[in-house]
Amino acid sequence: MNEYLIPANSNRGKLILGYFRPIDLIIFAIGMSISLILLLIFNSSMDSIPVLILILLPGFISIFLVVPIPYQHNILVLLGAIYNFYFVNRQRYYWRGWCMKYGEEYKRK
């Protein structure tokens, strides 16, 4: 018979901790490092909330990009798929269903 059933999560074995690609961890590390460096530089001016939010923004963005989501790998992969669908491989699909009139074929008399 030689029929094999491949489980849906078979690619998770290739990922770090089952969720992250190396580029995901690099993005996370860079974002957190930038936030940490900004915290050290602007340590004296962290009295206001807007300044603190701006300092922590690179870390929040990197966390947002690498968080796993259902039916996709993470937000970064989802954004890449949306970009490819709408801007790179844009195709036009024509509907020719059973209810569509095909122009010249159905002229009324």
All heavy atoms as an XYZ file, in Angstrom:
906
protein
N       0.831     -1.190      0.000
C       0.000      0.000      0.000
C       0.872      1.249      0.000
O       0.621      2.157     -0.730
C      -0.914     -0.001      1.219
C      -1.887     -1.145      1.253
S      -3.274     -0.921      0.187
C      -4.337      0.095      1.111
N       1.869      1.332      0.869
C       2.787      2.474      0.949
C       2.065      3.815      1.013
O       2.405      4.759      0.316
C       3.772      2.472     -0.223
C       4.753      1.337     -0.125
O       5.014      0.822      0.966
N       5.291      0.923     -1.263
N       1.035      3.917      1.812
C       0.350      5.181      2.016
C       0.800      5.761      3.351
O       0.659      5.134      4.388
C      -1.164      4.972      2.019
C      -1.686      4.530      0.682
C      -3.192      4.356      0.699
O      -3.849      4.909      1.602
O      -3.692      3.662     -0.175
N       1.350      6.954      3.281
C       1.851      7.601      4.480
C       1.004      8.818      4.793
O       0.609      9.564      3.904
C       3.306      8.030      4.303
C       4.230      6.873      4.041
C       4.703      6.605      2.759
C       4.631      6.053      5.077
C       5.552      5.550      2.522
C       5.475      4.989      4.843
C       5.933      4.747      3.576
O       6.764      3.700      3.351
N       0.773      9.026      6.040
C       0.061     10.209      6.487
C       1.072     11.119      7.181
O       1.648     10.761      8.202
C      -1.061      9.837      7.453
C      -1.854     10.996      8.016
C      -2.577     11.732      6.887
C      -2.844     10.500      9.038
N       1.300     12.300      6.604
C       2.265     13.236      7.171
C       1.514     14.155      8.129
O       0.523     14.779      7.738
C       2.947     14.052      6.061
C       3.697     13.112      5.132
C       3.879     15.093      6.658
C       4.256     13.789      3.909
N       1.927     14.221      9.371
C       1.223     15.092     10.307
C       1.367     16.563      9.936
O       2.341     16.966      9.297
C       1.889     14.797     11.651
C       3.173     14.157     11.326
C       3.034     13.522      9.977
N       0.390     17.362     10.339
C       0.373     18.785      9.984
C       1.527     19.547     10.612
O       1.961     20.560     10.099
C      -0.953     19.402     10.418
N       2.028     19.070     11.737
C       3.089     19.808     12.409
C       4.469     19.209     12.148
O       5.362     19.348     12.955
C       2.812     19.861     13.911
C       2.750     18.477     14.528
O       2.837     17.488     13.819
N       2.600     18.418     15.827
N       4.656     18.565     11.010
C       5.942     17.928     10.736
C       7.065     18.939     10.534
O       8.224     18.636     10.755
C       5.835     17.018      9.509
O       5.513     17.790      8.374
N       6.737     20.143     10.097
C       7.775     21.160      9.908
C       8.192     21.811     11.219
O       9.175     22.528     11.255
C       7.282     22.243      8.949
C       7.312     21.777      7.521
O       8.107     20.912      7.167
N       6.447     22.332      6.693
N       7.443     21.606     12.273
C       7.808     22.212     13.556
C       9.108     21.637     14.093
O       9.774     22.276     14.901
C       6.694     22.013     14.573
C       5.499     22.891     14.276
C       4.440     22.768     15.307
N       4.895     23.363     16.540
C       4.210     23.344     17.660
N       3.042     22.747     17.698
N       4.673     23.911     18.749
N       9.493     20.438     13.668
C      10.746     19.852     14.110
C      11.958     20.589     13.571
O      13.051     20.492     14.124
N      11.768     21.343     12.492
C      12.859     22.117     11.905
C      13.039     23.469     12.587
O      14.004     24.173     12.318
C      12.589     22.356     10.422
C      12.494     21.102      9.599
C      12.126     21.440      8.177
C      11.842     20.211      7.357
N      11.379     20.553      6.017
N      12.082     23.865     13.424
C      12.103     25.189     14.038
C      12.745     25.148     15.419
O      12.768     24.113     16.076
C      10.677     25.727     14.153
C       9.901     25.829     12.841
C       8.464     26.220     13.116
C      10.557     26.824     11.915
N      13.247     26.275     15.862
C      13.837     26.396     17.186
C      12.696     26.474     18.198
O      11.804     27.320     18.074
C      14.735     27.644     17.264
C      15.853     27.534     16.225
C      15.291     27.820     18.663
C      16.633     28.803     16.013
N      12.707     25.593     19.175
C      11.648     25.456     20.176
C      10.290     25.167     19.542
O       9.254     25.369     20.144
C      11.554     26.707     21.060
C      12.790     27.074     21.875
C      12.557     28.383     22.605
C      13.146     25.972     22.842
N      10.281     24.697     18.305
C       9.044     24.355     17.624
C       8.278     25.533     17.075
O       7.226     25.363     16.482
N       8.753     26.765     17.256
C       8.024     27.957     16.817
C       8.838     28.956     16.010
O       8.276     29.706     15.227
C       7.452     28.714     18.025
C       6.328     27.994     18.707
C       6.543     27.359     19.913
C       5.073     27.934     18.147
C       5.525     26.690     20.556
C       4.043     27.272     18.768
C       4.276     26.646     19.977
O       3.267     25.981     20.601
N      10.132     29.043     16.237
C      10.898     30.164     15.712
C      11.938     29.729     14.682
O      12.643     28.747     14.869
C      11.615     30.900     16.848
C      10.680     31.391     17.898
C      10.622     30.780     19.133
C       9.849     32.457     17.651
C       9.752     31.215     20.104
C       8.970     32.912     18.612
C       8.921     32.279     19.843
N      12.033     30.517     13.617
C      13.105     30.361     12.643
C      14.295     31.186     13.138
O      14.132     32.055     13.993
C      12.669     30.899     11.281
C      11.467     30.195     10.710
C      11.013     30.843      9.432
N      10.671     32.235      9.726
C      10.452     33.160      8.808
N      10.554     32.874      7.548
N      10.143     34.386      9.148
N      15.481     30.942     12.603
C      16.626     31.753     13.033
C      16.429     33.254     12.780
O      16.809     34.081     13.608
C      17.786     31.201     12.214
C      17.402     29.791     11.932
C      15.919     29.804     11.786
N      15.795     33.621     11.663
C      15.584     35.038     11.379
C      14.625     35.664     12.387
O      14.756     36.845     12.729
C      15.090     35.251      9.918
C      15.098     36.721      9.532
C      13.713     34.669      9.713
C      16.457     37.319      9.397
N      13.671     34.882     12.891
C      12.755     35.398     13.914
C      13.507     35.752     15.187
O      13.265     36.804     15.783
C      11.673     34.368     14.237
C      10.796     34.042     13.054
O      10.679     34.894     12.151
O      10.237     32.936     13.022
N      14.409     34.886     15.581
C      15.189     35.162     16.795
C      16.155     36.321     16.592
O      16.409     37.085     17.520
C      15.921     33.905     17.242
C      15.013     32.758     17.703
C      15.837     31.571     18.120
C      14.110     33.213     18.832
N      16.665     36.473     15.379
C      17.556     37.602     15.087
C      16.781     38.914     15.169
O      17.245     39.895     15.765
C      18.223     37.419     13.706
C      19.216     36.262     13.758
C      18.894     38.704     13.240
C      19.747     35.848     12.413
N      15.575     38.959     14.591
C      14.744     40.159     14.655
C      14.388     40.484     16.102
O      14.449     41.643     16.530
C      13.471     39.974     13.797
C      13.841     39.980     12.328
C      12.438     41.049     14.093
C      12.698     39.611     11.406
N      14.030     39.454     16.863
C      13.694     39.660     18.274
C      14.895     40.192     19.052
O      14.773     41.143     19.833
C      13.207     38.341     18.876
C      12.888     38.419     20.327
C      11.759     39.086     20.760
C      13.714     37.827     21.267
C      11.460     39.168     22.106
C      13.426     37.899     22.613
C      12.296     38.573     23.030
N      16.070     39.616     18.826
C      17.271     40.055     19.543
C      17.654     41.484     19.175
O      18.036     42.277     20.049
C      18.428     39.099     19.257
N      17.557     41.839     17.911
C      17.896     43.202     17.482
C      16.926     44.215     18.088
O      17.332     45.268     18.600
C      17.928     43.297     15.942
C      19.143     42.532     15.401
C      17.957     44.748     15.483
C      19.167     42.417     13.898
N      15.634     43.914     18.040
C      14.640     44.835     18.605
C      14.820     45.029     20.099
O      14.753     46.148     20.606
N      15.060     43.943     20.815
C      15.255     44.060     22.259
C      16.573     44.758     22.585
O      16.642     45.516     23.553
C      15.209     42.687     22.911
C      13.830     42.088     22.841
S      12.612     43.240     23.422
C      11.841     42.299     24.651
N      17.610     44.523     21.778
C      18.892     45.195     22.009
C      18.774     46.702     21.797
O      19.326     47.490     22.579
C      19.960     44.630     21.069
O      20.148     43.270     21.303
N      18.058     47.101     20.759
C      17.869     48.530     20.516
C      17.104     49.168     21.676
O      17.459     50.251     22.150
C      17.149     48.759     19.167
C      18.080     48.379     18.016
C      16.682     50.198     19.024
C      17.407     48.378     16.662
N      16.054     48.480     22.158
C      15.298     49.017     23.296
C      16.165     49.112     24.544
O      16.094     50.093     25.287
C      14.076     48.149     23.578
O      13.115     48.317     22.576
N      17.006     48.113     24.781
C      17.882     48.136     25.943
C      18.913     49.255     25.848
O      19.157     49.974     26.827
C      18.584     46.781     26.100
C      19.508     46.641     27.294
C      18.711     46.747     28.588
C      20.267     45.344     27.237
N      19.479     49.444     24.665
C      20.446     50.527     24.470
C      19.776     51.881     24.667
O      20.333     52.786     25.313
C      21.104     50.417     23.079
C      22.015     49.183     23.031
C      21.875     51.682     22.722
C      22.502     48.824     21.650
N      18.553     52.042     24.132
C      17.834     53.301     24.329
C      17.481     53.529     25.794
O      17.494     54.670     26.271
C      16.569     53.332     23.462
C      16.800     53.457     21.960
C      15.483     53.333     21.206
C      17.496     54.761     21.628
N      17.160     52.470     26.510
C      16.898     52.600     27.951
C      18.137     53.075     28.697
O      18.045     53.892     29.616
C      16.436     51.261     28.533
C      14.968     50.915     28.387
C      14.705     49.487     28.833
C      14.110     51.876     29.170
N      19.302     52.565     28.305
C      20.535     52.985     28.963
C      20.916     54.422     28.602
O      21.426     55.164     29.436
C      21.670     52.027     28.603
C      21.523     50.594     29.122
C      22.623     49.715     28.568
C      21.506     50.582     30.633
N      20.669     54.816     27.356
C      21.023     56.163     26.921
C      20.097     57.205     27.544
O      20.540     58.232     28.056
C      20.997     56.263     25.376
C      22.132     55.425     24.781
C      21.098     57.706     24.912
C      22.086     55.316     23.278
N      18.789     56.957     27.496
C      17.809     57.937     27.964
C      17.291     57.597     29.358
O      16.117     57.789     29.657
C      16.634     58.016     26.984
C      17.028     58.506     25.627
C      17.085     57.635     24.555
C      17.349     59.830     25.425
C      17.440     58.079     23.303
C      17.702     60.285     24.174
C      17.754     59.406     23.108
N      18.159     57.145     30.219
C      17.774     56.748     31.567
C      17.255     57.929     32.386
O      16.328     57.790     33.172
C      18.960     56.100     32.271
C      18.563     55.421     33.548
O      17.392     55.184     33.786
N      19.539     55.114     34.368
N      17.810     59.096     32.166
C      17.411     60.259     32.969
C      16.120     60.899     32.488
O      15.475     61.622     33.245
C      18.538     61.301     32.954
O      18.762     61.736     31.628
N      15.723     60.654     31.235
C      14.530     61.318     30.694
C      13.325     60.392     30.614
O      12.436     60.613     29.799
C      14.841     61.893     29.311
O      15.146     60.843     28.429
N      13.277     59.370     31.458
C      12.159     58.428     31.415
C      11.054     58.821     32.390
O      10.332     57.981     32.903
C      12.628     57.004     31.715
C      13.449     56.408     30.625
S      13.708     54.665     30.752
C      13.970     54.375     32.456
N      10.885     60.118     32.630
C       9.854     60.577     33.555
C       8.468     60.571     32.915
O       7.469     60.463     33.604
C      10.173     61.984     34.051
C      11.463     62.001     34.846
O      11.842     60.935     35.372
O      12.086     63.074     34.926
N       8.415     60.701     31.610
C       7.114     60.764     30.952
C       6.805     59.440     30.242
O       7.695     58.752     29.751
C       7.068     61.923     29.957
O       7.976     61.682     28.916
N       5.541     59.135     30.169
C       5.078     57.895     29.542
C       5.337     57.883     28.027
O       5.770     56.859     27.500
C       3.577     57.672     29.848
C       3.355     57.526     31.345
C       3.028     56.466     29.108
C       3.963     56.289     31.946
N       5.102     58.982     27.285
C       5.371     58.935     25.840
C       6.839     58.632     25.503
O       7.125     57.906     24.552
C       4.970     60.319     25.343
C       3.986     60.807     26.331
C       4.415     60.229     27.642
N       7.762     59.163     26.283
C       9.183     58.882     26.042
C       9.472     57.407     26.311
O      10.181     56.749     25.545
C      10.069     59.796     26.920
C      11.527     59.385     26.828
C       9.899     61.239     26.521
N       8.911     56.865     27.359
C       9.104     55.451     27.681
C       8.533     54.551     26.588
O       9.143     53.552     26.217
C       8.473     55.120     29.029
C       8.686     53.700     29.547
C      10.167     53.441     29.782
C       7.888     53.479     30.804
N       7.373     54.919     26.053
C       6.777     54.132     24.967
C       7.657     54.190     23.726
O       7.867     53.170     23.062
C       5.349     54.629     24.678
C       4.432     54.253     25.834
C       4.811     54.044     23.379
C       3.041     54.818     25.734
N       8.195     55.363     23.402
C       9.088     55.470     22.235
C      10.374     54.675     22.428
O      10.908     54.109     21.474
C       9.411     56.935     21.955
C       8.291     57.750     21.318
C       8.699     59.209     21.204
C       7.931     57.188     19.967
N      10.862     54.629     23.652
C      12.075     53.866     23.925
C      11.814     52.367     23.780
O      12.628     51.629     23.232
C      12.612     54.200     25.334
C      13.189     55.611     25.339
C      13.650     53.194     25.782
C      13.555     56.116     26.712
N      10.656     51.910     24.233
C      10.333     50.486     24.178
C       9.700     50.047     22.859
O       9.454     48.857     22.662
C       9.398     50.126     25.339
C       9.989     50.294     26.733
C       8.935     50.013     27.778
C      11.197     49.392     26.921
N       9.441     50.979     21.958
C       8.780     50.667     20.691
C       9.525     49.640     19.825
O       8.884     48.740     19.274
C       8.527     51.958     19.908
C       7.570     51.860     18.739
C       6.193     51.431     19.222
C       7.485     53.181     18.020
N      10.855     49.706     19.665
C      11.527     48.661     18.877
C      11.326     47.253     19.449
O      11.144     46.291     18.699
C      13.007     49.064     18.922
C      13.005     50.504     19.225
C      11.801     50.756     20.068
N      11.333     47.126     20.751
C      11.091     45.820     21.375
C       9.675     45.335     21.142
O       9.443     44.160     20.849
N       8.695     46.254     21.262
C       7.303     45.881     21.029
C       7.071     45.470     19.579
O       6.343     44.516     19.302
C       6.361     47.031     21.392
C       6.250     47.280     22.866
C       6.094     48.564     23.343
C       6.300     46.247     23.780
C       5.981     48.815     24.697
C       6.204     46.471     25.139
C       6.042     47.759     25.597
N       7.684     46.175     18.639
C       7.526     45.833     17.221
C       8.141     44.474     16.930
O       7.554     43.654     16.206
C       8.147     46.937     16.334
C       7.302     48.210     16.425
C       8.248     46.481     14.889
C       7.915     49.398     15.731
N       9.313     44.207     17.485
C       9.944     42.904     17.224
C       9.146     41.763     17.849
O       9.022     40.698     17.253
C      11.387     42.899     17.731
O      11.412     43.011     19.136
N       8.572     41.986     19.023
C       7.714     40.959     19.629
C       6.477     40.746     18.772
O       6.063     39.605     18.521
C       7.331     41.355     21.068
C       8.550     41.255     21.976
C       6.212     40.469     21.599
C       8.311     41.810     23.371
N       5.875     41.826     18.277
C       4.687     41.727     17.436
C       4.963     40.938     16.157
O       4.124     40.155     15.710
C       4.171     43.132     17.098
C       3.038     43.146     16.124
C       1.771     42.764     16.523
C       3.234     43.543     14.820
C       0.719     42.769     15.623
C       2.200     43.560     13.917
C       0.927     43.173     14.321
N       6.148     41.134     15.559
C       6.460     40.452     14.305
C       6.706     38.960     14.475
O       6.430     38.186     13.553
C       7.682     41.103     13.652
C       7.461     42.473     13.042
C       8.774     43.021     12.520
C       6.431     42.425     11.938
N       7.219     38.531     15.605
C       7.584     37.117     15.754
C       6.598     36.311     16.582
O       6.811     35.124     16.797
C       9.006     36.961     16.331
C      10.027     37.606     15.423
C       9.097     37.484     17.735
N       5.498     36.909     17.020
C       4.529     36.154     17.811
C       3.822     35.137     16.903
O       3.413     35.460     15.793
C       3.524     37.110     18.505
C       2.626     37.814     17.519
C       2.683     36.366     19.512
N       3.726     33.883     17.318
C       3.056     32.866     16.490
C       1.548     33.105     16.427
O       0.931     33.520     17.401
C       3.349     31.555     17.220
C       4.467     31.848     18.145
C       4.379     33.289     18.480
N       0.979     32.861     15.246
C      -0.468     32.981     15.063
C      -0.992     31.715     14.397
O      -0.253     31.025     13.695
C      -0.835     34.224     14.232
C      -0.141     34.197     12.874
C      -0.527     35.492     14.959
C      -0.596     35.290     11.937
N      -2.261     31.390     14.597
C      -2.828     30.190     13.970
C      -2.916     30.317     12.450
O      -3.151     31.404     11.926
C      -4.232     30.089     14.573
C      -4.289     31.059     15.678
C      -3.179     32.031     15.505
N      -2.736     29.219     11.767
C      -2.839     29.076     10.304
C      -1.751     29.814      9.545
O      -1.746     29.812      8.340
C      -4.218     29.516      9.788
C      -5.335     28.825     10.484
C      -6.222     29.531     11.277
C      -5.487     27.453     10.399
C      -7.241     28.894     11.948
C      -6.500     26.795     11.062
C      -7.385     27.531     11.827
O      -8.385     26.903     12.481
N      -0.845     30.466     10.229
C       0.337     31.070      9.641
C       1.471     30.801     10.615
O       1.240     30.353     11.723
C       0.166     32.580      9.448
C      -0.808     32.961      8.374
C      -0.277     32.691      6.988
O       0.919     32.713      6.748
N      -1.184     32.443      6.067
N       2.681     31.086     10.208
C       3.804     30.867     11.114
C       3.850     31.966     12.170
O       3.836     31.710     13.359
C       5.097     30.793     10.321
C       6.302     30.625     11.159
N       6.561     29.467     11.841
C       7.287     31.482     11.476
C       7.675     29.615     12.525
N       8.143     30.833     12.315
N       3.942     33.196     11.707
C       3.902     34.355     12.601
C       3.479     35.575     11.793
O       3.174     35.467     10.610
C       5.246     34.578     13.316
C       6.407     34.752     12.378
O       6.232     35.045     11.213
N       7.605     34.574     12.870
N       3.449     36.731     12.417
C       2.991     37.945     11.749
C       3.911     38.311     10.586
O       3.448     38.760      9.542
C       2.909     39.121     12.755
C       1.987     38.786     13.912
C       2.478     40.398     12.077
C       0.533     38.699     13.578
N       5.206     38.092     10.740
C       6.162     38.407      9.683
C       5.880     37.592      8.424
O       5.881     38.123      7.311
C       7.584     38.153     10.185
C       8.730     38.562      9.281
C       8.705     40.063      9.046
C      10.050     38.156      9.892
N       5.599     36.312      8.572
C       5.281     35.454      7.428
C       3.942     35.863      6.821
O       3.780     35.878      5.602
C       5.276     33.970      7.854
C       4.795     33.083      6.743
C       6.662     33.557      8.300
N       2.976     36.224      7.671
C       1.674     36.676      7.178
C       1.818     37.951      6.366
O       1.229     38.072      5.280
C       0.709     36.891      8.345
C      -0.660     37.452      7.975
C      -1.443     36.457      7.141
C      -1.429     37.829      9.221
N       2.587     38.908      6.856
C       2.804     40.146      6.104
C       3.508     39.878      4.780
O       3.196     40.502      3.764
C       3.594     41.142      6.946
C       2.871     41.717      8.161
C       3.813     42.598      8.965
C       1.636     42.472      7.760
N       4.453     38.943      4.770
C       5.116     38.568      3.522
C       4.163     37.923      2.540
O       4.220     38.181      1.329
N       3.258     37.077      3.021
C       2.275     36.438      2.147
C       1.297     37.455      1.575
O       0.940     37.393      0.393
C       1.527     35.352      2.912
N       0.877     38.411      2.402
C      -0.023     39.462      1.917
C       0.678     40.318      0.874
O       0.104     40.637     -0.171
C      -0.518     40.327      3.095
C      -1.457     39.510      3.974
C      -1.198     41.598      2.600
C      -1.823     40.187      5.270
N       1.927     40.671      1.121
C       2.694     41.460      0.141
C       2.843     40.707     -1.174
O       2.634     41.269     -2.251
C       4.063     41.821      0.721
C       4.952     42.520     -0.258
C       4.747     43.860     -0.574
C       5.992     41.848     -0.893
C       5.549     44.510     -1.487
C       6.800     42.495     -1.808
C       6.581     43.824     -2.102
O       7.367     44.455     -3.014
N       3.200     39.424     -1.105
C       3.353     38.637     -2.329
C       2.041     38.501     -3.083
O       2.014     38.543     -4.314
C       3.912     37.251     -2.008
C       5.381     37.291     -1.733
O       6.093     38.179     -2.182
N       5.850     36.317     -0.974
N       0.940     38.326     -2.380
C      -0.346     38.143     -3.041
C      -0.818     39.412     -3.730
O      -1.292     39.376     -4.864
C      -1.404     37.677     -2.034
C      -2.749     37.461     -2.641
C      -3.006     36.326     -3.383
C      -3.754     38.399     -2.490
C      -4.257     36.124     -3.950
C      -4.997     38.205     -3.052
C      -5.249     37.065     -3.789
N      -0.714     40.551     -3.051
C      -1.271     41.778     -3.603
C      -0.318     42.565     -4.496
O      -0.769     43.321     -5.352
C      -1.759     42.695     -2.476
C      -3.059     42.230     -1.881
C      -3.100     41.690     -0.612
C      -4.235     42.306     -2.603
C      -4.287     41.253     -0.064
C      -5.423     41.871     -2.076
C      -5.449     41.343     -0.806
O      -6.616     40.905     -0.280
N       0.994     42.436     -4.302
C       1.910     43.305     -5.035
C       2.874     42.583     -5.964
O       3.310     43.158     -6.946
C       2.707     44.166     -4.050
C       1.833     45.035     -3.208
C       1.715     44.808     -1.848
C       1.114     46.061     -3.760
C       0.904     45.598     -1.062
C       0.295     46.869     -2.988
C       0.188     46.629     -1.636
N       3.231     41.346     -5.684
C       4.224     40.656     -6.501
C       3.568     39.730     -7.510
O       3.806     39.826     -8.710
C       5.218     39.874     -5.606
C       6.194     39.089     -6.443
C       5.950     40.832     -4.688
N       2.736     38.827     -7.045
C       2.121     37.825     -7.921
C       0.641     38.117     -8.129
O      -0.195     37.236     -8.017
C       2.279     36.422     -7.319
C       3.710     36.000     -7.257
O       4.502     36.357     -8.113
N       4.059     35.242     -6.241
N       0.322     39.337     -8.446
C      -1.081     39.713     -8.621
C      -1.617     39.066     -9.884
O      -1.096     39.262    -10.977
C      -1.196     41.218     -8.711
C      -2.594     41.728     -8.732
C      -3.246     41.526     -7.392
N      -4.602     42.027     -7.448
C      -5.562     41.565     -6.726
N      -5.347     40.596     -5.882
N      -6.759     42.064     -6.800
N      -2.671     38.283     -9.733
C      -3.297     37.616    -10.868
C      -4.756     38.010    -10.915
O      -5.364     38.326     -9.899
C      -3.180     36.104    -10.734
C      -1.760     35.609    -10.763
C      -1.684     34.111    -10.588
O      -2.684     33.435    -10.464
N      -0.474     33.593    -10.589
N      -5.307     37.984    -12.093
C      -6.727     38.300    -12.251
C      -7.452     37.003    -12.574
O      -7.122     36.314    -13.528
C      -6.915     39.312    -13.358
C      -8.349     39.590    -13.677
C      -8.493     40.714    -14.620
N      -8.880     41.857    -13.793
C      -8.810     43.090    -14.176
N      -8.317     43.381    -15.342
N      -9.203     44.056    -13.393
N      -8.448     36.690    -11.771
C      -9.239     35.486    -11.967
C     -10.598     35.882    -12.542
O     -11.264     36.770    -12.031
C      -9.431     34.742    -10.639
C      -8.130     34.275    -10.044
C      -7.526     34.975     -9.013
C      -7.496     33.144    -10.524
C      -6.329     34.558     -8.469
C      -6.299     32.719     -9.997
C      -5.726     33.433     -8.967
O      -4.545     33.016     -8.436
N     -10.999     35.208    -13.595
C     -12.266     35.493    -14.236
C     -13.283     34.434    -13.837
O     -13.010     33.237    -13.913
C     -12.107     35.503    -15.758
C     -11.186     36.604    -16.222
C      -9.874     36.338    -16.567
C     -11.630     37.911    -16.302
C      -9.027     37.348    -16.978
C     -10.792     38.930    -16.707
C      -9.497     38.631    -17.044
O      -8.668     39.631    -17.446
N     -14.436     34.886    -13.438
C     -15.495     33.973    -13.036
C     -16.306     33.587    -14.261
O     -16.778     34.435    -15.007
C     -16.394     34.639    -12.001
C     -17.613     33.845    -11.714
C     -18.874     34.114    -12.121
C     -17.675     32.625    -10.980
N     -19.724     33.158    -11.686
C     -19.018     32.218    -10.979
C     -16.743     31.837    -10.335
C     -19.441     31.064    -10.344
C     -17.157     30.696     -9.701
C     -18.487     30.324     -9.710
N     -16.416     32.299    -14.481
C     -17.253     31.781    -15.551
C     -18.056     30.635    -14.963
O     -17.825     29.484    -15.261
C     -16.428     31.340    -16.740
C     -15.791     32.501    -17.474
C     -15.048     32.069    -18.698
N     -15.899     31.425    -19.670
C     -16.402     31.988    -20.751
N     -16.153     33.261    -20.982
N     -17.136     31.320    -21.587
N     -18.979     30.984    -14.140
C     -19.799     29.979    -13.483
C     -21.038     29.635    -14.285
O     -21.274     30.137    -15.386
N     -21.878     28.821    -13.739
C     -23.075     28.377    -14.445
C     -24.128     29.470    -14.541
O     -25.025     29.410    -15.366
C     -23.672     27.146    -13.765
C     -24.033     27.394    -12.331
C     -23.239     27.230    -11.248
C     -25.280     27.888    -11.842
N     -23.902     27.583    -10.108
C     -25.169     27.986    -10.444
C     -26.488     28.251    -12.427
C     -26.196     28.431     -9.641
C     -27.514     28.694    -11.631
C     -27.363     28.775    -10.245
N     -24.008     30.506    -13.736
C     -25.021     31.558    -13.755
C     -24.577     32.785    -14.536
O     -25.306     33.745    -14.651
C     -25.396     31.958    -12.336
S     -24.027     32.637    -11.415
N     -23.394     32.777    -15.093
C     -22.881     33.943    -15.806
C     -23.264     33.875    -17.271
O     -23.186     32.823    -17.893
C     -21.366     33.994    -15.654
C     -20.688     34.957    -16.541
S     -19.674     36.030    -15.589
C     -19.057     37.077    -16.866
N     -23.659     34.983    -17.826
C     -23.923     35.044    -19.256
C     -22.607     35.347    -19.955
O     -21.872     36.233    -19.561
C     -24.951     36.120    -19.551
C     -26.291     35.796    -18.980
C     -27.287     36.862    -19.323
C     -28.630     36.477    -18.726
N     -29.637     37.485    -18.968
N     -22.312     34.611    -21.006
C     -21.012     34.705    -21.666
C     -21.031     35.645    -22.871
O     -20.465     35.343    -23.892
C     -20.540     33.318    -22.091
C     -20.374     32.369    -20.943
C     -21.005     31.140    -20.941
C     -19.602     32.719    -19.865
C     -20.846     30.271    -19.886
C     -19.437     31.851    -18.791
C     -20.075     30.634    -18.826
O     -19.911     29.777    -17.779
N     -21.676     36.746    -22.778
C     -21.623     37.744    -23.840
C     -22.292     37.302    -25.116
O     -23.504     37.263    -25.224
N     -21.511     36.965    -26.122
C     -21.995     36.638    -27.447
C     -22.799     35.333    -27.487
O     -23.600     35.141    -28.376
C     -20.804     36.521    -28.418
C     -20.009     37.793    -28.562
C     -20.811     38.901    -29.246
O     -21.622     38.590    -30.131
O     -20.632     40.071    -28.847
N     -22.594     34.464    -26.560
C     -23.266     33.168    -26.599
C     -24.760     33.282    -26.299
O     -25.545     32.469    -26.741
C     -22.632     32.222    -25.582
C     -21.181     31.905    -25.889
C     -20.569     31.049    -24.813
O     -21.313     30.418    -24.037
O     -19.331     30.995    -24.735
N     -25.153     34.281    -25.524
C     -26.547     34.382    -25.089
C     -27.152     35.719    -25.511
O     -27.561     36.511    -24.678
C     -26.631     34.242    -23.576
C     -26.296     32.865    -23.082
C     -25.061     32.610    -22.522
C     -27.218     31.824    -23.198
C     -24.739     31.331    -22.067
C     -26.899     30.564    -22.758
C     -25.659     30.317    -22.181
O     -25.352     29.068    -21.745
N     -27.186     35.985    -26.776
C     -27.805     37.218    -27.229
C     -29.314     37.044    -27.190
O     -29.861     36.025    -27.593
C     -27.382     37.537    -28.666
C     -26.008     38.109    -28.764
C     -25.740     38.581    -30.149
C     -24.389     39.225    -30.197
N     -24.055     39.687    -31.535
N     -29.978     38.086    -26.697
C     -31.441     38.048    -26.679
C     -31.988     38.452    -28.047
O     -31.471     39.358    -28.676
C     -31.980     38.984    -25.603
C     -31.645     38.499    -24.250
C     -32.347     39.322    -23.227
N     -31.984     38.830    -21.917
C     -32.532     39.238    -20.815
N     -33.481     40.144    -20.854
N     -32.168     38.763    -19.656
N     -33.071     37.777    -28.459
C     -33.667     38.075    -29.767
C     -34.849     38.960    -29.638
O     -35.531     39.126    -28.753
C     -34.058     36.784    -30.475
C     -32.839     35.979    -30.802
C     -33.238     34.707    -31.487
C     -31.987     33.893    -31.780
N     -32.255     32.679    -32.459
